[in-house]
Amino acid sequence: MQKAKEYIERRDRLRDNNIKPVEAADILGVSPQFVRVAMQLGQLPIGVAIKLPGSTEFTYQISDNLLQERTSKNVQEEIRRIRERNKR
């Protein structure tokens, strides 16, 4: 039972740290679709877009460091601002 609880807590921490394409789009000033397609095509080097075998959907891993290099913005602060705004 304890292992399941630890797994859920770890999963939730990782999920909270993952930058979503819609959040990256907000920071970049483009549409979420642009971020997804450009990452799939390898034209936006801020992370990776992966389609697992047997899946029809991509999974996106966006690096805060790569996004910060590309935008020169404080990405952690921008993400905090976006998530606070979306809570309302």
Helices and strands as residue ranges (DSSP letters): H 2-17, H 21-28, H 32-40, E 47-51, E 58-62, H 64-71, H 75-87
